[in-house]
Amino acid sequence: MISDCILDKPLDMAPSRRSSDEVLLGVLASRHDADNAVHIFLVNSIASLNAGGGSYPNGSPEPASFVQWYGNDHANGRAWAHELGHLMELDHVEIDYSNEKQASQRVKNLMVKGLSAGSDLTSQQISTAKGSKLVKRFSG
Ligand SMILES: [Zn+2]
């Protein structure tokens, strides 16, 4: 259960260094002691960063993601769920737009890249997530 949301101190990091999501997450993670939690950082929008979010399921000291805040609850909620999907070992779903039937289904998927509105998961994705290290760790 998610019971703690901590409002962190402003990021002490030059804006030019924030364009690498791995460096950004490293700095965010270094600001707290290692623990057994999963950290998803909601950060103010960073102009030099292309990705809406990023995830490091094997990050050190713990699995971590960040999501950029765009001021849109729905888009941010979707981005948050998408990054959580990555932490549960789900890959991106690629869309072949030349295949209309396939594209119309896949466009609704949570794991489509970018600022999509999709939230569906296939039964295969659900079983991958259930079998992930992260879920196993919390299901005792
Ligand atoms: Zn992604």
Backbone and ligand atoms as CSV (ligand in chain L), in Angstrom:
chain,resi,resn,atom,element,x,y,z
A,1,MET,N,N,0.838,-1.194,0.000
A,1,MET,CA,C,0.000,0.000,0.000
A,1,MET,C,C,0.875,1.247,0.000
A,2,ILE,N,N,0.505,2.234,-0.767
A,2,ILE,CA,C,1.259,3.480,-0.795
A,2,ILE,C,C,0.712,4.375,0.310
A,3,SER,N,N,1.535,4.579,1.330
A,3,SER,CA,C,1.049,5.377,2.450
A,3,SER,C,C,1.878,6.630,2.659
A,4,ASP,N,N,3.021,6.701,2.020
A,4,ASP,CA,C,3.887,7.843,2.233
A,4,ASP,C,C,4.157,8.584,0.947
A,5,CYS,N,N,3.872,9.860,0.959
A,5,CYS,CA,C,4.272,10.704,-0.145
A,5,CYS,C,C,5.050,11.843,0.477
A,6,ILE,N,N,6.316,11.944,0.107
A,6,ILE,CA,C,7.175,12.939,0.728
A,6,ILE,C,C,7.447,14.064,-0.252
A,7,LEU,N,N,7.200,15.274,0.196
A,7,LEU,CA,C,7.524,16.436,-0.624
A,7,LEU,C,C,8.984,16.778,-0.368
A,8,ASP,N,N,9.814,16.591,-1.380
A,8,ASP,CA,C,11.258,16.695,-1.221
A,8,ASP,C,C,11.730,18.145,-1.325
A,9,LYS,N,N,12.968,18.322,-0.922
A,9,LYS,CA,C,13.617,19.633,-1.066
A,9,LYS,C,C,13.827,19.908,-2.551
A,10,PRO,N,N,13.946,21.197,-2.931
A,10,PRO,CA,C,14.225,21.493,-4.345
A,10,PRO,C,C,15.506,20.792,-4.799
A,11,LEU,N,N,15.523,20.423,-6.063
A,11,LEU,CA,C,16.656,19.680,-6.609
A,11,LEU,C,C,17.882,20.578,-6.731
A,12,ASP,N,N,18.955,20.161,-6.079
A,12,ASP,CA,C,20.195,20.939,-6.090
A,12,ASP,C,C,21.066,20.416,-7.224
A,13,MET,N,N,20.722,20.808,-8.430
A,13,MET,CA,C,21.371,20.221,-9.593
A,13,MET,C,C,21.210,21.188,-10.757
A,14,ALA,N,N,22.308,21.454,-11.458
A,14,ALA,CA,C,22.251,22.397,-12.578
A,14,ALA,C,C,21.278,21.893,-13.634
A,15,PRO,N,N,20.417,22.773,-14.159
A,15,PRO,CA,C,19.442,22.354,-15.170
A,15,PRO,C,C,20.083,21.595,-16.336
A,16,SER,N,N,21.305,21.954,-16.721
A,16,SER,CA,C,21.951,21.293,-17.859
A,16,SER,C,C,22.278,19.834,-17.558
A,17,ARG,N,N,22.465,19.508,-16.285
A,17,ARG,CA,C,22.770,18.123,-15.923
A,17,ARG,C,C,21.514,17.266,-15.822
A,18,ARG,N,N,20.354,17.908,-15.851
A,18,ARG,CA,C,19.111,17.159,-15.665
A,18,ARG,C,C,18.644,16.470,-16.932
A,19,SER,N,N,19.377,16.665,-18.039
A,19,SER,CA,C,18.915,16.079,-19.288
A,19,SER,C,C,19.207,14.587,-19.376
A,20,SER,N,N,19.950,14.037,-18.443
A,20,SER,CA,C,20.145,12.592,-18.414
A,20,SER,C,C,19.258,12.011,-17.326
A,21,ASP,N,N,18.286,11.178,-17.722
A,21,ASP,CA,C,17.352,10.668,-16.702
A,21,ASP,C,C,18.049,9.765,-15.693
A,22,GLU,N,N,19.121,9.095,-16.139
A,22,GLU,CA,C,19.830,8.213,-15.213
A,22,GLU,C,C,20.564,9.027,-14.139
A,23,VAL,N,N,21.199,10.116,-14.566
A,23,VAL,CA,C,21.885,10.997,-13.615
A,23,VAL,C,C,20.853,11.611,-12.663
A,24,LEU,N,N,19.738,12.038,-13.232
A,24,LEU,CA,C,18.673,12.643,-12.423
A,24,LEU,C,C,18.195,11.688,-11.335
A,25,LEU,N,N,17.915,10.445,-11.721
A,25,LEU,CA,C,17.451,9.468,-10.732
A,25,LEU,C,C,18.527,9.161,-9.706
A,26,GLY,N,N,19.782,9.128,-10.160
A,26,GLY,CA,C,20.884,8.889,-9.236
A,26,GLY,C,C,20.940,9.958,-8.157
A,27,VAL,N,N,20.771,11.207,-8.575
A,27,VAL,CA,C,20.807,12.316,-7.619
A,27,VAL,C,C,19.605,12.232,-6.676
A,28,LEU,N,N,18.434,11.944,-7.226
A,28,LEU,CA,C,17.234,11.835,-6.381
A,28,LEU,C,C,17.408,10.705,-5.360
A,29,ALA,N,N,17.921,9.566,-5.828
A,29,ALA,CA,C,18.070,8.402,-4.947
A,29,ALA,C,C,19.140,8.628,-3.889
A,30,SER,N,N,20.163,9.430,-4.250
A,30,SER,CA,C,21.261,9.639,-3.293
A,30,SER,C,C,20.838,10.518,-2.127
A,31,ARG,N,N,19.661,11.131,-2.235
A,31,ARG,CA,C,19.238,12.051,-1.180
A,31,ARG,C,C,18.515,11.366,-0.031
A,32,HIS,N,N,18.395,10.060,-0.097
A,32,HIS,CA,C,17.795,9.366,1.049
A,32,HIS,C,C,18.576,8.092,1.302
A,33,ASP,N,N,18.417,7.553,2.508
A,33,ASP,CA,C,19.097,6.304,2.828
A,33,ASP,C,C,18.486,5.169,2.030
A,34,ALA,N,N,19.297,4.178,1.726
A,34,ALA,CA,C,18.796,2.999,1.037
A,34,ALA,C,C,17.728,2.338,1.907
A,35,ASP,N,N,16.651,1.909,1.281
A,35,ASP,CA,C,15.594,1.233,2.033
A,35,ASP,C,C,14.969,0.164,1.147
A,36,ASN,N,N,13.932,-0.440,1.626
A,36,ASN,CA,C,13.334,-1.532,0.868
A,36,ASN,C,C,12.096,-1.068,0.106
A,37,ALA,N,N,11.980,0.232,-0.089
A,37,ALA,CA,C,10.786,0.766,-0.740
A,37,ALA,C,C,11.007,0.914,-2.244
A,38,VAL,N,N,9.938,1.219,-2.932
A,38,VAL,CA,C,10.014,1.551,-4.347
A,38,VAL,C,C,9.846,3.060,-4.424
A,39,HIS,N,N,10.710,3.719,-5.162
A,39,HIS,CA,C,10.635,5.171,-5.214
A,39,HIS,C,C,10.203,5.631,-6.598
A,40,ILE,N,N,9.095,6.345,-6.648
A,40,ILE,CA,C,8.670,6.981,-7.884
A,40,ILE,C,C,8.629,8.473,-7.594
A,41,PHE,N,N,9.524,9.193,-8.254
A,41,PHE,CA,C,9.646,10.623,-8.000
A,41,PHE,C,C,8.782,11.399,-8.992
A,42,LEU,N,N,7.937,12.264,-8.457
A,42,LEU,CA,C,7.181,13.181,-9.312
A,42,LEU,C,C,7.978,14.476,-9.333
A,43,VAL,N,N,8.513,14.828,-10.506
A,43,VAL,CA,C,9.377,16.007,-10.585
A,43,VAL,C,C,8.713,17.086,-11.442
A,44,ASN,N,N,9.033,18.326,-11.141
A,44,ASN,CA,C,8.544,19.411,-11.993
A,44,ASN,C,C,9.082,19.195,-13.393
A,45,SER,N,N,8.358,19.658,-14.368
A,45,SER,CA,C,8.739,19.452,-15.751
A,45,SER,C,C,10.138,20.030,-16.012
A,46,ILE,N,N,10.954,19.270,-16.713
A,46,ILE,CA,C,12.337,19.641,-16.988
A,46,ILE,C,C,12.468,19.824,-18.497
A,47,ALA,N,N,12.740,21.062,-18.920
A,47,ALA,CA,C,12.707,21.394,-20.346
A,47,ALA,C,C,13.664,20.546,-21.184
A,48,SER,N,N,14.838,20.217,-20.632
A,48,SER,CA,C,15.847,19.518,-21.424
A,48,SER,C,C,15.639,18.008,-21.477
A,49,LEU,N,N,14.620,17.525,-20.788
A,49,LEU,CA,C,14.390,16.078,-20.723
A,49,LEU,C,C,13.251,15.691,-21.665
A,50,ASN,N,N,13.529,14.786,-22.589
A,50,ASN,CA,C,12.506,14.398,-23.556
A,50,ASN,C,C,11.454,13.480,-22.966
A,51,ALA,N,N,11.909,12.480,-22.231
A,51,ALA,CA,C,10.986,11.468,-21.731
A,51,ALA,C,C,10.043,12.055,-20.689
A,52,GLY,N,N,8.793,11.610,-20.715
A,52,GLY,CA,C,7.826,12.023,-19.705
A,52,GLY,C,C,8.127,11.365,-18.372
A,53,GLY,N,N,8.895,10.302,-18.464
A,53,GLY,CA,C,9.275,9.584,-17.258
A,53,GLY,C,C,10.370,8.606,-17.588
A,54,GLY,N,N,10.886,7.961,-16.592
A,54,GLY,CA,C,11.922,6.964,-16.808
A,54,GLY,C,C,11.925,5.988,-15.655
A,55,SER,N,N,12.393,4.766,-15.933
A,55,SER,CA,C,12.385,3.732,-14.903
A,55,SER,C,C,13.664,2.933,-14.920
A,56,TYR,N,N,14.124,2.586,-13.737
A,56,TYR,CA,C,15.280,1.716,-13.593
A,56,TYR,C,C,14.930,0.581,-12.637
A,57,PRO,N,N,14.355,-0.508,-13.197
A,57,PRO,CA,C,13.921,-1.631,-12.347
A,57,PRO,C,C,15.081,-2.236,-11.555
A,58,ASN,N,N,16.291,-2.137,-12.100
A,58,ASN,CA,C,17.451,-2.679,-11.399
A,58,ASN,C,C,18.334,-1.570,-10.853
A,59,GLY,N,N,17.710,-0.430,-10.596
A,59,GLY,CA,C,18.455,0.718,-10.096
A,59,GLY,C,C,19.056,0.457,-8.727
A,60,SER,N,N,20.086,1.250,-8.431
A,60,SER,CA,C,20.735,1.144,-7.141
A,60,SER,C,C,20.550,2.484,-6.421
A,61,PRO,N,N,20.169,2.518,-5.163
A,61,PRO,CA,C,20.013,1.400,-4.243
A,61,PRO,C,C,18.664,0.688,-4.320
A,62,GLU,N,N,17.730,1.160,-5.132
A,62,GLU,CA,C,16.434,0.480,-5.180
A,62,GLU,C,C,15.812,0.738,-6.542
A,63,PRO,N,N,14.803,-0.055,-6.913
A,63,PRO,CA,C,14.117,0.249,-8.168
A,63,PRO,C,C,13.516,1.646,-8.070
A,64,ALA,N,N,13.652,2.430,-9.124
A,64,ALA,CA,C,13.152,3.797,-9.055
A,64,ALA,C,C,12.650,4.276,-10.408
A,65,SER,N,N,11.686,5.176,-10.359
A,65,SER,CA,C,11.149,5.825,-11.553
A,65,SER,C,C,10.965,7.302,-11.252
A,66,PHE,N,N,10.870,8.056,-12.310
A,66,PHE,CA,C,10.413,9.427,-12.117
A,66,PHE,C,C,9.372,9.730,-13.180
A,67,VAL,N,N,8.523,10.666,-12.855
A,67,VAL,CA,C,7.497,11.132,-13.776
A,67,VAL,C,C,7.558,12.649,-13.753
A,68,GLN,N,N,7.520,13.255,-14.927
A,68,GLN,CA,C,7.504,14.717,-14.971
A,68,GLN,C,C,6.076,15.216,-14.775
A,69,TRP,N,N,5.960,16.257,-13.992
A,69,TRP,CA,C,4.646,16.843,-13.719
A,69,TRP,C,C,4.274,17.825,-14.827
A,70,TYR,N,N,3.166,17.537,-15.501
A,70,TYR,CA,C,2.715,18.405,-16.589
A,70,TYR,C,C,1.472,19.210,-16.225
A,71,GLY,N,N,1.048,19.092,-14.987
A,71,GLY,CA,C,-0.138,19.830,-14.580
A,71,GLY,C,C,-1.427,19.225,-15.086
A,72,ASN,N,N,-1.388,17.947,-15.447
A,72,ASN,CA,C,-2.588,17.277,-15.934
A,72,ASN,C,C,-2.717,15.954,-15.187
A,73,ASP,N,N,-3.675,15.889,-14.271
A,73,ASP,CA,C,-3.814,14.718,-13.401
A,73,ASP,C,C,-3.937,13.426,-14.188
A,74,HIS,N,N,-4.739,13.455,-15.256
A,74,HIS,CA,C,-4.973,12.223,-16.008
A,74,HIS,C,C,-3.699,11.756,-16.705
A,75,ALA,N,N,-3.025,12.677,-17.397
A,75,ALA,CA,C,-1.783,12.317,-18.100
A,75,ALA,C,C,-0.716,11.874,-17.111
A,76,ASN,N,N,-0.638,12.543,-15.975
A,76,ASN,CA,C,0.371,12.161,-14.997
A,76,ASN,C,C,0.057,10.825,-14.337
A,77,GLY,N,N,-1.217,10.579,-14.100
A,77,GLY,CA,C,-1.615,9.284,-13.536
A,77,GLY,C,C,-1.275,8.150,-14.481
A,78,ARG,N,N,-1.520,8.390,-15.760
A,78,ARG,CA,C,-1.217,7.387,-16.772
A,78,ARG,C,C,0.302,7.182,-16.836
A,79,ALA,N,N,1.084,8.264,-16.825
A,79,ALA,CA,C,2.549,8.153,-16.878
A,79,ALA,C,C,3.058,7.385,-15.649
A,80,TRP,N,N,2.439,7.650,-14.525
A,80,TRP,CA,C,2.827,6.991,-13.280
A,80,TRP,C,C,2.584,5.475,-13.397
A,81,ALA,N,N,1.419,5.118,-13.872
A,81,ALA,CA,C,1.079,3.696,-14.042
A,81,ALA,C,C,2.002,3.038,-15.069
A,82,HIS,N,N,2.312,3.776,-16.139
A,82,HIS,CA,C,3.210,3.274,-17.179
A,82,HIS,C,C,4.595,2.972,-16.589
A,83,GLU,N,N,5.126,3.898,-15.785
A,83,GLU,CA,C,6.448,3.665,-15.181
A,83,GLU,C,C,6.401,2.510,-14.187
A,84,LEU,N,N,5.315,2.418,-13.450
A,84,LEU,CA,C,5.149,1.284,-12.540
A,84,LEU,C,C,5.148,-0.019,-13.346
A,85,GLY,N,N,4.550,0.025,-14.532
A,85,GLY,CA,C,4.585,-1.133,-15.435
A,85,GLY,C,C,6.008,-1.533,-15.764
A,86,HIS,N,N,6.867,-0.539,-16.057
A,86,HIS,CA,C,8.281,-0.844,-16.335
A,86,HIS,C,C,8.941,-1.487,-15.115
A,87,LEU,N,N,8.630,-0.976,-13.933
A,87,LEU,CA,C,9.230,-1.549,-12.725
A,87,LEU,C,C,8.774,-2.993,-12.533
A,88,MET,N,N,7.615,-3.322,-13.112
A,88,MET,CA,C,7.122,-4.701,-13.052
A,88,MET,C,C,7.493,-5.452,-14.331
A,89,GLU,N,N,8.597,-5.003,-14.941
A,89,GLU,CA,C,9.241,-5.704,-16.048
A,89,GLU,C,C,8.458,-5.711,-17.364
A,90,LEU,N,N,7.548,-4.765,-17.537
A,90,LEU,CA,C,6.825,-4.670,-18.809
A,90,LEU,C,C,7.586,-3.783,-19.784
A,91,ASP,N,N,7.711,-4.244,-21.021
A,91,ASP,CA,C,8.371,-3.476,-22.067
A,91,ASP,C,C,7.358,-2.611,-22.804
A,92,HIS,N,N,7.871,-1.763,-23.676
A,92,HIS,CA,C,6.973,-0.960,-24.492
A,92,HIS,C,C,6.237,-1.829,-25.504
A,93,VAL,N,N,5.040,-1.426,-25.822
A,93,VAL,CA,C,4.263,-2.036,-26.888
A,93,VAL,C,C,4.467,-1.187,-28.134
A,94,GLU,N,N,4.953,-1.810,-29.186
A,94,GLU,CA,C,5.183,-1.080,-30.437
A,94,GLU,C,C,3.912,-1.137,-31.285
A,95,ILE,N,N,3.637,-0.059,-31.969
A,95,ILE,CA,C,2.466,-0.014,-32.832
A,95,ILE,C,C,2.907,0.050,-34.287
A,96,ASP,N,N,2.377,-0.841,-35.089
A,96,ASP,CA,C,2.610,-0.816,-36.524
A,96,ASP,C,C,1.392,-0.152,-37.160
A,97,TYR,N,N,1.550,1.136,-37.484
A,97,TYR,CA,C,0.388,1.892,-37.961
A,97,TYR,C,C,-0.056,1.476,-39.366
A,98,SER,N,N,0.759,0.667,-40.043
A,98,SER,CA,C,0.321,0.171,-41.352
A,98,SER,C,C,-0.662,-0.991,-41.188
A,99,ASN,N,N,-0.732,-1.506,-39.964
A,99,ASN,CA,C,-1.688,-2.570,-39.664
A,99,ASN,C,C,-2.796,-1.975,-38.798
A,100,GLU,N,N,-3.857,-1.518,-39.477
A,100,GLU,CA,C,-4.902,-0.742,-38.805
A,100,GLU,C,C,-5.574,-1.481,-37.653
A,101,LYS,N,N,-5.844,-2.753,-37.872
A,101,LYS,CA,C,-6.555,-3.528,-36.851
A,101,LYS,C,C,-5.696,-3.679,-35.589
A,102,GLN,N,N,-4.440,-4.032,-35.810
A,102,GLN,CA,C,-3.521,-4.192,-34.688
A,102,GLN,C,C,-3.318,-2.842,-33.984
A,103,ALA,N,N,-3.132,-1.799,-34.780
A,103,ALA,CA,C,-2.871,-0.472,-34.215
A,103,ALA,C,C,-4.042,0.001,-33.347
A,104,SER,N,N,-5.278,-0.240,-33.795
A,104,SER,CA,C,-6.441,0.240,-33.046
A,104,SER,C,C,-6.555,-0.452,-31.685
A,105,GLN,N,N,-6.030,-1.668,-31.587
A,105,GLN,CA,C,-6.030,-2.352,-30.292
A,105,GLN,C,C,-4.865,-1.891,-29.434
A,106,ARG,N,N,-3.695,-1.875,-30.041
A,106,ARG,CA,C,-2.488,-1.585,-29.258
A,106,ARG,C,C,-2.427,-0.154,-28.761
A,107,VAL,N,N,-3.064,0.762,-29.469
A,107,VAL,CA,C,-3.002,2.163,-29.070
A,107,VAL,C,C,-3.647,2.374,-27.688
A,108,LYS,N,N,-4.472,1.422,-27.282
A,108,LYS,CA,C,-5.142,1.527,-25.974
A,108,LYS,C,C,-4.298,0.957,-24.838
A,109,ASN,N,N,-3.124,0.427,-25.177
A,109,ASN,CA,C,-2.333,-0.246,-24.152
A,109,ASN,C,C,-1.556,0.737,-23.276
A,110,LEU,N,N,-1.453,0.384,-22.006
A,110,LEU,CA,C,-0.727,1.212,-21.034
A,110,LEU,C,C,0.743,1.376,-21.394
A,111,MET,N,N,1.317,0.378,-22.069
A,111,MET,CA,C,2.758,0.397,-22.275
A,111,MET,C,C,3.181,0.993,-23.623
A,112,VAL,N,N,2.255,1.688,-24.305
A,112,VAL,CA,C,2.626,2.440,-25.500
A,112,VAL,C,C,3.450,3.646,-25.038
A,113,LYS,N,N,4.520,3.935,-25.779
A,113,LYS,CA,C,5.409,5.050,-25.437
A,113,LYS,C,C,4.716,6.397,-25.594
A,114,GLY,N,N,5.222,7.373,-24.881
A,114,GLY,CA,C,4.790,8.750,-25.084
A,114,GLY,C,C,3.531,9.108,-24.330
A,115,LEU,N,N,3.009,10.278,-24.643
A,115,LEU,CA,C,1.852,10.778,-23.914
A,115,LEU,C,C,0.556,10.229,-24.499
A,116,SER,N,N,0.451,8.919,-24.472
A,116,SER,CA,C,-0.751,8.243,-24.947
A,116,SER,C,C,-1.733,8.172,-23.790
A,117,ALA,N,N,-2.985,7.871,-24.109
A,117,ALA,CA,C,-3.992,7.788,-23.057
A,117,ALA,C,C,-4.314,6.346,-22.697
A,118,GLY,N,N,-3.642,5.399,-23.365
A,118,GLY,CA,C,-3.959,3.990,-23.167
A,118,GLY,C,C,-3.747,3.510,-21.750
A,119,SER,N,N,-4.628,2.623,-21.311
A,119,SER,CA,C,-4.491,2.089,-19.955
A,119,SER,C,C,-4.706,0.577,-19.896
A,120,ASP,N,N,-4.936,-0.064,-21.046
A,120,ASP,CA,C,-5.193,-1.508,-21.048
A,120,ASP,C,C,-3.912,-2.313,-20.835
A,121,LEU,N,N,-4.088,-3.484,-20.271
A,121,LEU,CA,C,-3.008,-4.469,-20.199
A,121,LEU,C,C,-3.546,-5.770,-20.777
A,122,THR,N,N,-2.703,-6.496,-21.506
A,122,THR,CA,C,-3.115,-7.801,-22.012
A,122,THR,C,C,-2.942,-8.830,-20.888
A,123,SER,N,N,-3.553,-10.002,-21.064
A,123,SER,CA,C,-3.396,-11.031,-20.036
A,123,SER,C,C,-1.928,-11.469,-19.930
A,124,GLN,N,N,-1.220,-11.422,-21.072
A,124,GLN,CA,C,0.223,-11.738,-21.050
A,124,GLN,C,C,1.002,-10.721,-20.199
A,125,GLN,N,N,0.673,-9.450,-20.358
A,125,GLN,CA,C,1.350,-8.411,-19.566
A,125,GLN,C,C,1.039,-8.571,-18.078
A,126,ILE,N,N,-0.219,-8.910,-17.783
A,126,ILE,CA,C,-0.601,-9.087,-16.375
A,126,ILE,C,C,0.181,-10.242,-15.761
A,127,SER,N,N,0.350,-11.315,-16.531
A,127,SER,CA,C,1.080,-12.427,-15.948
A,127,SER,C,C,2.578,-12.128,-15.839
A,128,THR,N,N,3.126,-11.344,-16.780
A,128,THR,CA,C,4.524,-10.904,-16.649
A,128,THR,C,C,4.688,-10.062,-15.379
A,129,ALA,N,N,3.771,-9.120,-15.185
A,129,ALA,CA,C,3.844,-8.251,-14.000
A,129,ALA,C,C,3.756,-9.073,-12.712
A,130,LYS,N,N,2.828,-10.042,-12.706
A,130,LYS,CA,C,2.671,-10.878,-11.509
A,130,LYS,C,C,3.915,-11.696,-11.215
A,131,GLY,N,N,4.652,-12.034,-12.277
A,131,GLY,CA,C,5.855,-12.837,-12.093
A,131,GLY,C,C,7.111,-12.004,-11.872
A,132,SER,N,N,6.972,-10.682,-11.874
A,132,SER,CA,C,8.152,-9.817,-11.764
A,132,SER,C,C,8.757,-9.877,-10.362
A,133,LYS,N,N,10.054,-9.555,-10.321
A,133,LYS,CA,C,10.763,-9.528,-9.034
A,133,LYS,C,C,10.070,-8.600,-8.050
A,134,LEU,N,N,9.639,-7.441,-8.558
A,134,LEU,CA,C,9.040,-6.438,-7.682
A,134,LEU,C,C,7.764,-6.957,-7.017
A,135,VAL,N,N,6.879,-7.522,-7.833
A,135,VAL,CA,C,5.606,-8.012,-7.279
A,135,VAL,C,C,5.869,-9.184,-6.331
A,136,LYS,N,N,6.798,-10.050,-6.719
A,136,LYS,CA,C,7.112,-11.193,-5.839
A,136,LYS,C,C,7.653,-10.717,-4.492
A,137,ARG,N,N,8.432,-9.653,-4.545
A,137,ARG,CA,C,9.009,-9.142,-3.310
A,137,ARG,C,C,7.933,-8.672,-2.338
A,138,PHE,N,N,6.850,-8.125,-2.883
A,138,PHE,CA,C,5.807,-7.583,-2.001
A,138,PHE,C,C,4.672,-8.556,-1.734
A,139,SER,N,N,4.682,-9.687,-2.447
A,139,SER,CA,C,3.579,-10.630,-2.189
A,139,SER,C,C,4.029,-11.696,-1.201
A,140,GLY,N,N,5.196,-11.503,-0.620
A,140,GLY,CA,C,5.686,-12.350,0.467
A,140,GLY,C,C,5.838,-13.777,0.058
L,1,ZN,ZN,ZN,8.081,3.710,-21.097
